[in-house]
Amino acid sequence: MEPDRPHDDEARVAALHRYGILDRPPTADLEAITRLATFVAGSSIAVINLIDRDRQWQAAATGMTPGEVPRSSSMCAHVVAEGGAIATSDARADERFADNPFVTGEIADVRFYVGTPIRDLDGNVLGSLCVCDPEVKELAPEQLAALGDLAQQTMSLF
């Protein structure tokens, strides 16, 4: 299920573009954030996803090669739409994600998913630091808080 766009999506996208970070090679600092995120979550994959007007662009990743997909296929677009963190132990059982190509096997085989918002100083959610895994799992509150801290640090690197 594709999420609705926030009412202020045009302003959010304009804010994202002001940072000039789209379509750049991953930096060592951003890659370090994704490595730390996999460690914190005990997951095999972590990605810094930025949600543009019509695409999800991956600024850095651990456990996969960064790239881009249409926004309509993005799990992290739900984080932008909802404006907060999303955690699901089994994405197959979550109506937001059950038919998503990252869950169905068309793109990947995601079961466990956590997306934490990357928010600028004006409150715009530019994207998400997400962790995912093909295994069902849950995180402790302290792990979720640590991922939120990493998402905040990600914003400071932009």
Order of alpha helices (4+ residues) and beta strands (2+ residues): alpha-alpha-beta-beta-beta-alpha-beta-alpha-beta-beta-alpha
